[in-house]
Amino acid sequence: MKARVTVTLKTGVLDPQGQAIEGSLKGLGFSGVTSVRQGKVFDLAFDGSNEEEARASISEMCEKLLANTVIENYAIEILN
């Protein structure tokens, strides 16, 4: 089974890397960009076929390691 976890900063958390990317894009002539928020994507492959168990296991991974849940949100997508 395969899954994708997308981790993003919560609304209201400052994103200096996103601001730097936004400034660089404008410097390269992409003037239509009004905001950039950066994040992380994790693609996971693992044994098993029970989607409910997989979601529970991945959620635990996020809570313990993949995301800082104080300042980040995460979304889990099962890709099969």
C-alpha angles and dihedrals in degrees: 000000000000131000139179123215118197116197120194136171116262118253111275096027111121114247109199092170091053090049091051091050090048091052092048092050090052089048089054091054100262094131096162093072109103101173140008127196117183127210145159133261124203121192111200130191119189145154121272139059104222105110095196092053090045092053091049092049093046091047089054089049089053094048092049104036123345099062135033094224092195091070105009138067124206135203125200122210120185108214101182 
